[in-house]
Amino acid sequence: MRQLLYIALIAFTFSACKKINPEKPKSSQQAAPLPEARSSIYFPLEIPLSSIEQKLNQEFQDLLFSEKQIPVGNGLTTDLEVTKTGNASLSPYLEKKLMFQLPVHLKGKLNVEKKIFGQTISTAIPFDEILAPEISFRPEIGKDYNIKFADVQIEGWGRPLQYELLGYKLDLDPLLRKHLQKLLENQLMANNFQGVNFKGLLESAWQNFSEPLPFSQNGHQGFVTTRPQTLHLTEEIRGQNLLLHIGLEGDVATTVGQKPAFKTAHLPQLVKNDMSKNGADITLPISIGYSQIDQYLNSELVGEQFQIEKGTVLIPKKFTTQDFGDRALVKMNFTAKRTGKKDLSGDLYLVGKPAYDADREAIYFEEIEFDLNTKNLLANSANWLKQNKITAEIEKRAFFPIGEYLEEAKTEIRKHSDIQTDFASISIKNPKLDVLGIYTTPEDVRLYLHSTGDVDVRLKQL
């Protein structure tokens, strides 16, 4: 009979609580893969056409070209001099194109030579005109990240260029078109237009986006680092602005301790796309070491009394935490004081999934399972273990506040998206912050925060 009773007690012990081995998590409890920590910032950069117009006017000298004795057919030649008489004006033209008008002064003469009675008679017929060539082009960002003028076309001159001078017909359109096209190729199309240093703007933004940002976490120095990967861009003409839709994307990592090695990130190959969205989407991982959780639990709960049942009080002596597959394990060394009975001591293993309580801004444990380890076999099978009082008390009182982490994260997100260049200030407005998920790793509890917000761009000076 005594042997049967002993066997019954052993069986009851294993049915009262789940056997937990801290060293060997079950394969079904393997940690879930961590989500990608990504940062993407999309913003429109408006470049006023007046700024490009101003730079264009600096590209052209007053004397555009001058040439003598240019053959124009029928044995005739002409002398030409074309000078700029005013500033060019820039305006939208058709879809995705711009047009600028360049006021010029066309001055020249038609050279005529005739033989009369065996003698060569030379004469010059002067002409003097004010023209306004209309030149269209499509602005685009080239592979070297500078603004280029593509599909340059001379649409017209503001007036016909066919003349009849003393019976001689003269068409200056082909001649002027050839010279002006050559001038435009040299000034604007052959990488010579340095008016808007867009590459410098992107390099500055890319550098700022990838530089490690320091933060302080419970007295520990940490860094948020973005490894930039992709740069998206598309161009659009909107009203009196050249609108560039820019997107920066990269992976985000946080490190605690020494500042990570940082190399200047070179601009990647440009990715052209049709995206025209505005906003920031940032996933930020925050690491909370088990030692930090231990320190908090020990300071808050050690010595506290958990009333388990009438006459039984559980007093924690020490807490240690670790990962347990996809959950966290809390080892609580305790003393149980029982009225009229001998005190008990041992270890209580609690395993639960870390979750987020938005009202308390704290990490707590749900779906708690426990295992008791004492030297007293009867204590292991005590009636109070069959009840949920231990788990209820632990769920109610064992939590880790992260409000300071969230405030720090908001600050870091603002810093992360605060991109200062010589040309523009880029910042996120009113970032919204949500807890995306909580995961356990062998080193820490990983809190993934997700932030979204609109991006504000303020142009300084081009």
C-alpha positions in Angstrom: 0.0 0.0 0.0 2.8 2.4 0.9 4.4 1.7 -2.4 1.2 2.4 -4.3 0.8 5.7 -2.4 4.4 6.7 -3.3 3.7 6.0 -7.0 0.5 8.0 -6.8 2.3 11.0 -5.3 4.9 11.0 -8.1 2.2 10.9 -10.7 0.3 13.7 -9.1 3.5 15.8 -9.0 3.9 15.6 -12.8 0.3 16.3 -13.4 0.1 19.4 -11.1 2.6 21.4 -13.2 4.5 21.3 -16.4 8.1 19.9 -16.2 10.4 22.7 -17.5 14.1 22.1 -18.3 15.8 25.5 -18.7 18.6 23.9 -20.7 16.5 22.2 -23.3 13.5 24.0 -24.8 11.3 21.8 -26.8 11.7 22.0 -30.6 8.1 23.2 -30.9 9.1 26.2 -28.9 12.0 27.3 -31.1 12.2 31.1 -31.3 10.3 32.7 -34.2 12.4 34.4 -36.8 12.9 38.1 -36.1 11.2 40.5 -38.4 13.2 42.7 -40.7 14.1 46.0 -39.2 13.8 48.4 -42.1 13.8 52.2 -42.5 12.3 53.9 -45.5 11.9 57.7 -45.9 10.0 59.0 -49.0 9.8 62.7 -49.6 9.2 65.1 -52.4 11.8 67.7 -53.2 10.5 70.7 -55.0 13.0 72.6 -57.0 11.5 75.9 -58.2 11.8 76.5 -61.9 13.0 79.9 -61.1 16.1 78.4 -59.5 16.9 76.4 -62.6 16.1 79.4 -64.7 18.6 81.5 -62.7 21.3 78.8 -63.2 20.6 78.6 -66.9 21.1 82.2 -67.4 24.5 81.9 -65.8 25.5 79.3 -68.3 25.2 81.5 -71.4 27.6 84.2 -72.2 26.4 87.4 -73.9 28.1 86.4 -77.2 26.6 83.0 -78.1 28.4 82.6 -81.4 30.0 84.5 -84.2 31.2 83.3 -87.6 32.1 84.8 -91.0 31.8 83.6 -94.6 29.3 80.8 -93.9 28.1 79.3 -97.2 24.3 79.5 -97.6 24.0 78.2 -101.2 24.0 79.7 -104.7 27.5 81.0 -104.2 26.4 83.2 -101.3 27.9 83.5 -97.9 26.8 85.2 -94.7 28.4 86.7 -91.6 26.5 86.0 -88.4 26.7 87.2 -84.8 24.2 86.1 -82.2 24.2 87.7 -78.7 22.0 87.3 -75.7 19.9 90.3 -75.0 18.2 89.3 -71.8 17.5 86.5 -69.4 15.9 83.2 -70.4 12.5 82.4 -69.1 11.5 78.8 -68.1 8.0 77.3 -68.1 6.3 73.9 -68.3 5.8 72.5 -71.7 3.8 69.4 -72.6 4.1 66.4 -70.4 7.4 66.0 -68.4 9.1 68.7 -70.4 10.2 72.3 -69.9 10.7 75.1 -72.3 12.9 78.1 -72.1 12.9 81.2 -74.3 16.2 82.9 -74.8 16.0 86.4 -76.3 18.8 87.0 -78.8 20.0 89.6 -81.2 20.7 88.3 -84.7 23.0 90.6 -86.6 24.7 89.8 -89.9 25.0 90.4 -93.6 24.6 88.5 -96.8 27.7 88.6 -98.9 27.0 88.8 -102.7 29.6 88.7 -105.4 28.7 89.2 -109.1 30.7 89.7 -112.3 29.7 92.6 -114.3 31.5 93.2 -117.6 34.3 90.9 -116.4 34.8 92.6 -113.1 33.8 91.2 -109.7 31.4 93.4 -107.8 31.0 92.7 -104.1 28.2 93.9 -102.0 26.8 93.2 -98.5 23.2 93.2 -97.6 22.8 93.7 -93.8 20.0 92.2 -91.6 19.2 92.8 -88.0 16.6 90.9 -86.0 15.4 90.3 -82.4 14.5 86.6 -81.9 13.2 84.5 -79.1 14.3 80.8 -79.7 12.0 78.3 -78.0 13.9 75.3 -76.6 12.2 72.3 -75.0 13.9 69.6 -72.9 13.1 66.9 -70.4 14.9 67.3 -67.1 16.1 64.0 -65.6 18.5 62.7 -63.0 21.3 60.8 -64.7 23.4 57.9 -63.5 25.9 60.4 -61.9 23.0 61.9 -60.0 23.2 65.3 -61.6 20.3 67.0 -63.4 20.6 66.4 -67.1 18.7 67.9 -70.1 17.4 65.1 -72.4 15.5 65.3 -75.6 16.5 68.9 -76.3 14.6 70.3 -79.2 14.4 73.8 -80.8 10.7 74.3 -81.3 10.8 77.7 -83.0 12.3 81.2 -83.2 9.4 83.5 -82.4 9.2 84.5 -86.0 10.0 83.1 -89.5 13.7 83.1 -90.6 13.1 83.2 -94.3 14.2 86.4 -95.9 14.2 87.9 -99.4 16.9 90.5 -99.8 17.1 92.4 -103.0 15.8 89.4 -104.9 17.9 86.9 -103.0 16.1 84.3 -100.9 17.7 83.4 -97.6 16.6 80.7 -95.1 18.6 81.1 -91.9 16.7 78.4 -90.0 19.0 75.4 -90.8 22.1 77.5 -90.2 21.0 78.9 -86.8 19.5 75.5 -85.7 22.8 73.8 -86.4 24.9 76.4 -84.4 22.4 76.7 -81.5 22.0 72.9 -81.2 25.8 72.6 -81.0 25.9 75.3 -78.4 23.2 73.6 -76.3 25.0 70.3 -76.5 28.2 71.9 -75.2 26.5 73.9 -72.5 23.7 71.7 -71.3 23.8 68.2 -72.6 27.5 67.2 -72.3 27.6 67.2 -68.5 28.5 70.8 -68.4 25.4 72.1 -66.7 26.5 72.4 -63.1 23.8 74.8 -62.0 22.0 72.5 -59.5 24.3 70.3 -57.5 21.7 67.6 -56.9 24.4 64.9 -56.4 25.8 66.9 -53.5 22.3 67.0 -52.0 21.8 63.3 -52.3 25.3 62.5 -50.9 24.6 64.7 -47.9 21.2 63.0 -47.3 22.7 59.5 -47.8 25.5 60.3 -45.4 23.1 61.6 -42.7 20.8 58.7 -43.2 23.5 56.1 -42.5 25.5 57.7 -39.7 25.1 55.9 -36.3 23.0 57.9 -33.9 23.8 57.7 -30.1 21.1 57.1 -27.5 21.1 56.4 -23.7 19.3 53.3 -22.4 19.2 52.7 -18.6 22.6 54.2 -18.3 24.0 52.3 -21.2 25.3 54.0 -24.4 23.7 52.6 -27.6 23.6 53.4 -31.2 21.0 53.2 -34.0 22.6 52.5 -37.3 21.0 52.3 -40.7 22.7 50.4 -43.5 21.4 52.2 -46.6 20.7 50.0 -49.6 18.4 51.6 -52.1 17.7 55.1 -53.5 14.5 55.6 -55.5 13.7 58.6 -57.6 11.2 59.8 -60.1 10.8 63.2 -61.7 7.6 65.2 -62.2 6.7 68.7 -63.5 4.1 70.2 -61.2 3.2 73.8 -61.7 6.2 76.0 -61.4 8.3 73.3 -59.8 10.5 70.4 -60.8 9.2 67.8 -58.3 11.6 65.0 -57.4 10.2 62.0 -55.5 13.0 60.6 -53.5 13.1 57.4 -51.4 15.8 56.2 -49.0 15.7 52.6 -47.8 18.0 50.5 -45.6 18.3 48.0 -42.7 18.2 49.2 -39.1 20.3 47.8 -36.3 20.8 48.8 -32.6 24.0 48.1 -30.7 24.9 48.8 -27.1 28.4 49.8 -26.0 31.1 50.9 -28.4 30.1 53.0 -31.4 30.0 50.7 -34.5 32.6 51.2 -37.2 31.2 53.6 -39.8 32.3 54.0 -43.4 31.0 56.7 -45.7 28.2 55.1 -47.7 28.6 55.6 -51.4 25.6 56.4 -53.4 24.1 53.2 -54.8 22.9 52.7 -58.4 19.8 54.9 -58.9 16.5 53.0 -59.1 13.9 54.8 -61.2 10.3 54.1 -60.3 6.8 55.7 -60.4 6.5 56.0 -56.6 5.3 59.5 -55.5 4.4 58.8 -51.9 5.4 61.0 -48.9 6.1 59.5 -45.5 8.4 57.6 -43.2 8.1 54.0 -42.3 10.6 52.8 -39.7 11.0 49.6 -37.8 13.3 50.1 -34.9 14.6 47.1 -32.8 15.2 47.9 -29.1 17.2 45.3 -27.1 16.4 44.8 -23.4 19.0 42.5 -21.8 18.0 39.8 -19.4 20.3 41.4 -16.8 18.2 44.6 -17.0 15.0 42.6 -16.5 16.6 40.7 -13.6 17.7 44.0 -12.0 14.2 45.4 -12.2 12.4 42.2 -10.9 14.8 41.9 -8.0 14.4 45.5 -7.0 10.6 45.4 -7.3 9.6 41.9 -6.1 12.3 40.4 -3.9 10.9 40.4 -0.3 7.3 40.9 -1.5 4.7 38.5 -0.1 2.5 36.5 -2.5 -0.6 35.2 -0.6 -1.1 31.9 -2.2 -3.7 30.4 0.1 -4.7 30.8 3.7 -1.7 30.3 5.9 0.7 30.1 2.9 2.8 33.1 1.8 5.4 32.9 -1.0 8.4 35.3 -0.7 10.7 35.7 -3.7 14.5 35.7 -2.9 16.0 36.1 -6.3 15.0 36.4 -10.0 17.0 35.4 -13.1 15.6 35.4 -16.7 16.7 33.8 -19.9 15.2 32.8 -23.3 13.2 29.6 -23.6 12.6 29.0 -27.3 10.0 31.5 -28.4 9.2 32.4 -24.8 11.0 33.8 -21.7 11.9 31.8 -18.6 11.9 33.4 -15.2 13.6 31.5 -12.4 12.4 32.6 -9.0 14.2 31.4 -5.9 11.7 31.5 -3.0 10.8 30.8 0.5 7.2 29.6 1.4 6.1 30.4 4.9 3.3 28.2 6.1 1.4 28.8 9.3 1.9 25.8 11.7 4.1 24.0 9.2 7.8 24.0 8.3 9.0 26.7 5.8 9.8 25.6 2.3 12.5 26.8 -0.1 13.2 26.1 -3.7 13.1 27.3 -7.2 10.0 28.2 -9.3 10.4 28.1 -13.0 7.9 30.2 -15.0 7.7 30.3 -18.7 5.6 32.8 -20.6 5.3 34.7 -23.8 6.3 38.4 -23.5 3.5 40.7 -24.6 2.9 44.4 -24.5 0.4 46.2 -22.3 -0.4 49.5 -23.9 -2.2 50.9 -20.9 0.8 50.3 -18.5 3.4 50.7 -21.3 5.0 47.6 -20.0 6.1 44.1 -21.0 4.3 41.4 -19.2 4.1 37.6 -19.5 1.1 35.7 -20.7 0.3 32.0 -21.2 2.4 31.3 -18.1 3.4 27.7 -17.3 5.4 26.8 -14.2 7.4 24.1 -12.6 8.4 23.8 -8.9 11.7 22.4 -7.7 12.0 21.8 -3.9 13.6 19.0 -1.8 10.2 18.3 -0.3 8.2 15.9 -2.5 5.0 16.6 -0.6 5.4 20.3 -1.2 5.7 19.7 -4.9 2.3 18.1 -4.9 0.7 20.6 -2.5 -2.9 21.6 -3.2 -2.0 25.3 -3.8 0.1 24.2 -6.9 -3.0 22.9 -8.6 -4.6 26.3 -8.5 -3.8 29.3 -10.7 -3.0 31.6 -7.8 0.7 31.7 -8.6 0.3 32.4 -12.2 -2.4 35.0 -11.5 -0.1 36.8 -9.0 2.9 36.7 -11.4 0.8 37.9 -14.3 -0.5 40.8 -12.2 2.8 41.9 -10.6 5.7 40.7 -12.8 6.0 43.2 -15.6 8.7 45.4 -17.0 7.9 49.0 -17.8 9.2 50.4 -21.1 7.7 53.8 -21.2 11.1 55.4 -21.0 12.2 53.2 -23.9 9.3 54.3 -26.0 10.0 58.0 -25.3 13.7 57.4 -26.2 12.6 55.6 -29.3 10.5 58.5 -30.4 13.5 60.8 -29.9 15.7 58.4 -31.9 13.2 58.2 -34.7 13.0 62.0 -35.0 16.8 62.1 -35.1 16.9 59.2 -37.6 14.6 61.1 -40.0 16.1 64.5 -39.3 18.3 64.9 -42.4 20.1 68.2 -42.8 21.8 69.1 -46.0 23.2 72.3 -47.5 20.0 72.5 -49.6 17.2 71.2 -47.5 16.0 70.2 -44.1 14.1 66.9 -44.0 12.2 65.8 -40.9 9.4 63.6 -39.8 6.2 65.2 -38.4 4.3 63.8 -35.5 5.6 60.2 -35.7 3.2 57.5 -34.6 4.7 54.7 -32.6 3.3 51.2 -32.2 4.8 48.0 -30.7 5.1 45.6 -33.7 6.1 42.6 -31.6 8.2 41.2 -28.8 10.7 38.4 -29.4 13.2 36.5 -27.3 16.8 35.8 -28.3 19.6 34.1 -26.4 21.0 37.5 -25.6 17.9 39.7 -24.9 14.3 40.4 -25.3 13.9 42.2 -28.6 11.2 44.9 -28.8 10.3 45.9 -32.4 8.7 49.3 -32.7 7.0 50.6 -35.8 6.7 54.2 -36.6 5.0 56.1 -39.4 4.6 59.8 -40.2 4.6 62.5 -42.8 7.9 63.9 -43.9 8.4 67.7 -44.0 10.9 69.1 -46.5 12.1 72.7 -46.3 14.3 73.9 -49.2 17.2 76.2 -48.2 19.1 77.4 -51.2 20.1 75.7 -54.4 
